[in-house]
Amino acid sequence: MSFQGYLKTIREKTGNGPAEFRTLAEQKGFTAEGKLKPEVKAGDIVNWLKNDFDLGQGHSMAIYALLKGIKNEDSE
């Protein structure tokens, strides 16, 4: 699945897109000033998204990649 495919499926399942997940991550204390805090690991994000949104590993890692700055909304 392409990165855009992951984002589309995540939005369909949760109603949230990248901007909303950035806001939610900040509210949860995972990010500060739009950047993932150094102590936050991928597993922290995966557990949060699994528990709160019932997202699987691959979809959660897509959000992690967004928060970490590895990918953005325009990535393929």
N, CA, C and O atoms as CSV, one atom per row, in Angstrom:
chain,resi,resn,atom,element,x,y,z
A,1,MET,N,N,0.853,-1.180,0.000
A,1,MET,CA,C,0.000,0.000,0.000
A,1,MET,C,C,0.894,1.237,0.000
A,1,MET,O,O,1.899,1.287,0.709
A,2,SER,N,N,0.527,2.216,-0.787
A,2,SER,CA,C,1.289,3.463,-0.831
A,2,SER,C,C,1.028,4.273,0.441
A,2,SER,O,O,0.055,4.041,1.159
A,3,PHE,N,N,1.914,5.216,0.694
A,3,PHE,CA,C,1.742,6.076,1.859
A,3,PHE,C,C,0.419,6.826,1.774
A,3,PHE,O,O,-0.283,6.965,2.776
A,4,GLN,N,N,0.074,7.311,0.580
A,4,GLN,CA,C,-1.203,8.012,0.398
A,4,GLN,C,C,-2.377,7.069,0.662
A,4,GLN,O,O,-3.409,7.491,1.186
A,5,GLY,N,N,-2.223,5.803,0.304
A,5,GLY,CA,C,-3.252,4.810,0.589
A,5,GLY,C,C,-3.461,4.637,2.081
A,5,GLY,O,O,-4.592,4.532,2.554
A,6,TYR,N,N,-2.350,4.609,2.827
A,6,TYR,CA,C,-2.452,4.523,4.285
A,6,TYR,C,C,-3.206,5.726,4.836
A,6,TYR,O,O,-4.118,5.568,5.648
A,7,LEU,N,N,-2.833,6.921,4.402
A,7,LEU,CA,C,-3.481,8.133,4.917
A,7,LEU,C,C,-4.973,8.142,4.607
A,7,LEU,O,O,-5.780,8.544,5.444
A,8,LYS,N,N,-5.338,7.702,3.415
A,8,LYS,CA,C,-6.749,7.662,3.028
A,8,LYS,C,C,-7.526,6.691,3.921
A,8,LYS,O,O,-8.609,7.014,4.410
A,9,THR,N,N,-6.968,5.514,4.125
A,9,THR,CA,C,-7.630,4.512,4.964
A,9,THR,C,C,-7.745,4.989,6.408
A,9,THR,O,O,-8.770,4.781,7.058
A,10,ILE,N,N,-6.689,5.630,6.905
A,10,ILE,CA,C,-6.714,6.154,8.280
A,10,ILE,C,C,-7.819,7.191,8.420
A,10,ILE,O,O,-8.566,7.173,9.398
A,11,ARG,N,N,-7.928,8.098,7.448
A,11,ARG,CA,C,-8.973,9.130,7.509
A,11,ARG,C,C,-10.367,8.491,7.466
A,11,ARG,O,O,-11.262,8.893,8.209
A,12,GLU,N,N,-10.541,7.501,6.597
A,12,GLU,CA,C,-11.837,6.829,6.493
A,12,GLU,C,C,-12.204,6.130,7.801
A,12,GLU,O,O,-13.364,6.149,8.213
A,13,LYS,N,N,-11.226,5.520,8.446
A,13,LYS,CA,C,-11.484,4.757,9.666
A,13,LYS,C,C,-11.673,5.644,10.891
A,13,LYS,O,O,-12.509,5.358,11.748
A,14,THR,N,N,-10.880,6.740,10.973
A,14,THR,CA,C,-10.879,7.545,12.194
A,14,THR,C,C,-11.543,8.909,12.046
A,14,THR,O,O,-11.935,9.527,13.036
A,15,GLY,N,N,-11.669,9.379,10.799
A,15,GLY,CA,C,-12.167,10.727,10.580
A,15,GLY,C,C,-11.096,11.785,10.747
A,15,GLY,O,O,-11.381,12.979,10.653
A,16,ASN,N,N,-9.861,11.360,10.993
A,16,ASN,CA,C,-8.753,12.284,11.223
A,16,ASN,C,C,-7.703,12.163,10.134
A,16,ASN,O,O,-7.407,11.072,9.645
A,17,GLY,N,N,-7.149,13.307,9.767
A,17,GLY,CA,C,-6.055,13.348,8.813
A,17,GLY,C,C,-4.770,13.747,9.514
A,17,GLY,O,O,-4.731,13.829,10.742
A,18,PRO,N,N,-3.722,13.993,8.748
A,18,PRO,CA,C,-2.430,14.345,9.334
A,18,PRO,C,C,-2.484,15.531,10.298
A,18,PRO,O,O,-1.893,15.466,11.376
A,19,ALA,N,N,-3.163,16.586,9.943
A,19,ALA,CA,C,-3.221,17.768,10.816
A,19,ALA,C,C,-3.871,17.427,12.156
A,19,ALA,O,O,-3.410,17.865,13.210
A,20,GLU,N,N,-4.943,16.642,12.101
A,20,GLU,CA,C,-5.625,16.270,13.341
A,20,GLU,C,C,-4.736,15.386,14.215
A,20,GLU,O,O,-4.705,15.542,15.435
A,21,PHE,N,N,-4.011,14.454,13.582
A,21,PHE,CA,C,-3.127,13.592,14.373
A,21,PHE,C,C,-1.964,14.375,14.962
A,21,PHE,O,O,-1.491,14.045,16.049
A,22,ARG,N,N,-1.496,15.401,14.272
A,22,ARG,CA,C,-0.451,16.245,14.859
A,22,ARG,C,C,-0.983,16.962,16.100
A,22,ARG,O,O,-0.289,17.051,17.112
A,23,THR,N,N,-2.195,17.464,16.023
A,23,THR,CA,C,-2.812,18.136,17.170
A,23,THR,C,C,-3.026,17.155,18.317
A,23,THR,O,O,-2.716,17.463,19.468
A,24,LEU,N,N,-3.553,15.983,18.005
A,24,LEU,CA,C,-3.789,14.971,19.041
A,24,LEU,C,C,-2.488,14.532,19.694
A,24,LEU,O,O,-2.442,14.345,20.910
A,25,ALA,N,N,-1.433,14.367,18.909
A,25,ALA,CA,C,-0.131,13.958,19.454
A,25,ALA,C,C,0.411,15.022,20.410
A,25,ALA,O,O,1.003,14.703,21.441
A,26,GLU,N,N,0.201,16.276,20.055
A,26,GLU,CA,C,0.642,17.365,20.937
A,26,GLU,C,C,-0.154,17.340,22.234
A,26,GLU,O,O,0.415,17.508,23.312
A,27,GLN,N,N,-1.461,17.131,22.140
A,27,GLN,CA,C,-2.312,17.059,23.330
A,27,GLN,C,C,-1.913,15.892,24.230
A,27,GLN,O,O,-2.013,15.992,25.452
A,28,LYS,N,N,-1.464,14.791,23.636
A,28,LYS,CA,C,-1.032,13.611,24.395
A,28,LYS,C,C,0.365,13.775,24.984
A,28,LYS,O,O,0.792,12.970,25.811
A,29,GLY,N,N,1.073,14.815,24.560
A,29,GLY,CA,C,2.421,15.051,25.068
A,29,GLY,C,C,3.511,14.331,24.293
A,29,GLY,O,O,4.643,14.233,24.766
A,30,PHE,N,N,3.186,13.823,23.106
A,30,PHE,CA,C,4.174,13.133,22.285
A,30,PHE,C,C,5.038,14.097,21.482
A,30,PHE,O,O,6.167,13.770,21.115
A,31,THR,N,N,4.506,15.284,21.211
A,31,THR,CA,C,5.235,16.272,20.418
A,31,THR,C,C,5.273,17.597,21.156
A,31,THR,O,O,4.477,17.854,22.060
A,32,ALA,N,N,6.215,18.429,20.750
A,32,ALA,CA,C,6.304,19.796,21.256
A,32,ALA,C,C,6.743,20.664,20.087
A,32,ALA,O,O,7.710,20.347,19.395
A,33,GLU,N,N,6.035,21.746,19.876
A,33,GLU,CA,C,6.327,22.665,18.771
A,33,GLU,C,C,6.388,21.942,17.432
A,33,GLU,O,O,7.213,22.254,16.574
A,34,GLY,N,N,5.496,20.968,17.274
A,34,GLY,CA,C,5.378,20.250,16.011
A,34,GLY,C,C,6.405,19.164,15.778
A,34,GLY,O,O,6.429,18.565,14.703
A,35,LYS,N,N,7.253,18.895,16.756
A,35,LYS,CA,C,8.292,17.869,16.596
A,35,LYS,C,C,8.105,16.771,17.628
A,35,LYS,O,O,7.751,17.025,18.779
A,36,LEU,N,N,8.350,15.548,17.187
A,36,LEU,CA,C,8.267,14.400,18.085
A,36,LEU,C,C,9.341,14.542,19.151
A,36,LEU,O,O,10.499,14.808,18.830
A,37,LYS,N,N,8.976,14.368,20.408
A,37,LYS,CA,C,9.956,14.454,21.486
A,37,LYS,C,C,10.936,13.285,21.375
A,37,LYS,O,O,10.539,12.177,21.013
A,38,PRO,N,N,12.204,13.524,21.682
A,38,PRO,CA,C,13.229,12.485,21.508
A,38,PRO,C,C,12.956,11.207,22.286
A,38,PRO,O,O,13.330,10.120,21.844
A,39,GLU,N,N,12.320,11.324,23.418
A,39,GLU,CA,C,12.066,10.139,24.246
A,39,GLU,C,C,10.884,9.293,23.757
A,39,GLU,O,O,10.685,8.178,24.240
A,40,VAL,N,N,10.111,9.805,22.818
A,40,VAL,CA,C,8.949,9.083,22.300
A,40,VAL,C,C,9.404,8.104,21.221
A,40,VAL,O,O,10.033,8.487,20.235
A,41,LYS,N,N,9.077,6.858,21.431
A,41,LYS,CA,C,9.460,5.788,20.511
A,41,LYS,C,C,8.273,5.386,19.640
A,41,LYS,O,O,7.122,5.706,19.935
A,42,ALA,N,N,8.586,4.687,18.574
A,42,ALA,CA,C,7.536,4.227,17.661
A,42,ALA,C,C,6.487,3.411,18.405
A,42,ALA,O,O,5.292,3.551,18.147
A,43,GLY,N,N,6.926,2.562,19.326
A,43,GLY,CA,C,5.990,1.730,20.086
A,43,GLY,C,C,4.988,2.543,20.891
A,43,GLY,O,O,3.847,2.119,21.072
A,44,ASP,N,N,5.403,3.701,21.372
A,44,ASP,CA,C,4.485,4.582,22.119
A,44,ASP,C,C,3.349,5.054,21.213
A,44,ASP,O,O,2.185,5.074,21.612
A,45,ILE,N,N,3.707,5.431,19.994
A,45,ILE,CA,C,2.711,5.912,19.031
A,45,ILE,C,C,1.808,4.762,18.590
A,45,ILE,O,O,0.591,4.923,18.509
A,46,VAL,N,N,2.399,3.609,18.308
A,46,VAL,CA,C,1.625,2.434,17.886
A,46,VAL,C,C,0.621,2.051,18.972
A,46,VAL,O,O,-0.545,1.795,18.672
A,47,ASN,N,N,1.060,2.011,20.223
A,47,ASN,CA,C,0.147,1.647,21.319
A,47,ASN,C,C,-0.986,2.658,21.459
A,47,ASN,O,O,-2.141,2.272,21.639
A,48,TRP,N,N,-0.670,3.934,21.379
A,48,TRP,CA,C,-1.688,4.982,21.469
A,48,TRP,C,C,-2.730,4.818,20.363
A,48,TRP,O,O,-3.932,4.827,20.630
A,49,LEU,N,N,-2.266,4.668,19.123
A,49,LEU,CA,C,-3.202,4.598,17.997
A,49,LEU,C,C,-3.996,3.292,17.992
A,49,LEU,O,O,-5.148,3.272,17.559
A,50,LYS,N,N,-3.400,2.222,18.463
A,50,LYS,CA,C,-4.128,0.952,18.566
A,50,LYS,C,C,-5.227,1.075,19.624
A,50,LYS,O,O,-6.369,0.680,19.391
A,51,ASN,N,N,-4.874,1.620,20.778
A,51,ASN,CA,C,-5.836,1.722,21.875
A,51,ASN,C,C,-6.942,2.731,21.607
A,51,ASN,O,O,-8.108,2.459,21.895
A,52,ASP,N,N,-6.597,3.887,21.064
A,52,ASP,CA,C,-7.584,4.954,20.890
A,52,ASP,C,C,-8.337,4.896,19.564
A,52,ASP,O,O,-9.466,5.378,19.469
A,53,PHE,N,N,-7.712,4.303,18.533
A,53,PHE,CA,C,-8.322,4.338,17.199
A,53,PHE,C,C,-8.417,2.977,16.526
A,53,PHE,O,O,-8.916,2.872,15.405
A,54,ASP,N,N,-7.945,1.942,17.194
A,54,ASP,CA,C,-7.957,0.577,16.654
A,54,ASP,C,C,-7.200,0.479,15.324
A,54,ASP,O,O,-7.602,-0.259,14.425
A,55,LEU,N,N,-6.100,1.232,15.213
A,55,LEU,CA,C,-5.265,1.151,14.019
A,55,LEU,C,C,-4.239,0.043,14.191
A,55,LEU,O,O,-3.767,-0.212,15.299
A,56,GLY,N,N,-3.901,-0.603,13.103
A,56,GLY,CA,C,-2.900,-1.653,13.122
A,56,GLY,C,C,-1.489,-1.087,13.033
A,56,GLY,O,O,-1.291,0.127,12.982
A,57,GLN,N,N,-0.524,-1.983,13.016
A,57,GLN,CA,C,0.891,-1.622,13.002
A,57,GLN,C,C,1.262,-0.739,11.809
A,57,GLN,O,O,1.877,0.312,11.993
A,58,GLY,N,N,0.904,-1.140,10.613
A,58,GLY,CA,C,1.293,-0.390,9.422
A,58,GLY,C,C,0.706,1.008,9.386
A,58,GLY,O,O,1.403,1.970,9.064
A,59,HIS,N,N,-0.557,1.123,9.710
A,59,HIS,CA,C,-1.214,2.431,9.706
A,59,HIS,C,C,-0.647,3.319,10.820
A,59,HIS,O,O,-0.465,4.522,10.632
A,60,SER,N,N,-0.373,2.720,11.966
A,60,SER,CA,C,0.214,3.478,13.067
A,60,SER,C,C,1.610,3.968,12.716
A,60,SER,O,O,1.986,5.088,13.060
A,61,MET,N,N,2.377,3.128,12.031
A,61,MET,CA,C,3.725,3.534,11.633
A,61,MET,C,C,3.686,4.650,10.597
A,61,MET,O,O,4.618,5.451,10.519
A,62,ALA,N,N,2.628,4.714,9.804
A,62,ALA,CA,C,2.471,5.827,8.864
A,62,ALA,C,C,2.306,7.145,9.635
A,62,ALA,O,O,2.897,8.161,9.268
A,63,ILE,N,N,1.513,7.120,10.686
A,63,ILE,CA,C,1.342,8.321,11.513
A,63,ILE,C,C,2.649,8.648,12.229
A,63,ILE,O,O,3.021,9.817,12.329
A,64,TYR,N,N,3.342,7.641,12.723
A,64,TYR,CA,C,4.646,7.859,13.347
A,64,TYR,C,C,5.596,8.547,12.357
A,64,TYR,O,O,6.293,9.492,12.727
A,65,ALA,N,N,5.627,8.085,11.120
A,65,ALA,CA,C,6.492,8.680,10.097
A,65,ALA,C,C,6.140,10.153,9.876
A,65,ALA,O,O,7.029,10.981,9.676
A,66,LEU,N,N,4.866,10.476,9.912
A,66,LEU,CA,C,4.436,11.877,9.802
A,66,LEU,C,C,4.953,12.695,10.981
A,66,LEU,O,O,5.534,13.766,10.803
A,67,LEU,N,N,4.731,12.175,12.186
A,67,LEU,CA,C,5.111,12.901,13.390
A,67,LEU,C,C,6.625,13.060,13.497
A,67,LEU,O,O,7.116,14.073,13.994
A,68,LYS,N,N,7.352,12.064,13.034
A,68,LYS,CA,C,8.817,12.075,13.093
A,68,LYS,C,C,9.409,12.956,11.988
A,68,LYS,O,O,10.571,13.353,12.075
A,69,GLY,N,N,8.629,13.263,10.960
A,69,GLY,CA,C,9.110,14.081,9.861
A,69,GLY,C,C,9.754,13.282,8.740
A,69,GLY,O,O,10.363,13.853,7.835
A,70,ILE,N,N,9.618,11.953,8.799
A,70,ILE,CA,C,10.153,11.078,7.755
A,70,ILE,C,C,9.319,11.216,6.482
A,70,ILE,O,O,9.846,11.178,5.370
A,71,LYS,N,N,8.028,11.373,6.665
A,71,LYS,CA,C,7.075,11.538,5.557
A,71,LYS,C,C,6.244,12.788,5.821
A,71,LYS,O,O,6.189,13.296,6.941
A,72,ASN,N,N,5.596,13.271,4.752
A,72,ASN,CA,C,4.634,14.360,4.904
A,72,ASN,C,C,3.400,14.023,4.082
A,72,ASN,O,O,3.335,12.972,3.444
A,73,GLU,N,N,2.435,14.913,4.102
A,73,GLU,CA,C,1.162,14.661,3.428
A,73,GLU,C,C,1.321,14.404,1.926
A,73,GLU,O,O,0.457,13.775,1.315
A,74,ASP,N,N,2.410,14.881,1.331
A,74,ASP,CA,C,2.621,14.737,-0.100
A,74,ASP,C,C,3.466,13.526,-0.484
A,74,ASP,O,O,3.658,13.254,-1.669
A,75,SER,N,N,3.969,12.801,0.506
A,75,SER,CA,C,4.818,11.636,0.224
A,75,SER,C,C,4.026,10.556,-0.490
A,75,SER,O,O,2.826,10.393,-0.266
A,76,GLU,N,N,4.707,9.828,-1.343
A,76,GLU,CA,C,4.073,8.716,-2.069
A,76,GLU,C,C,4.063,7.455,-1.254
A,76,GLU,O,O,3.567,6.426,-1.714
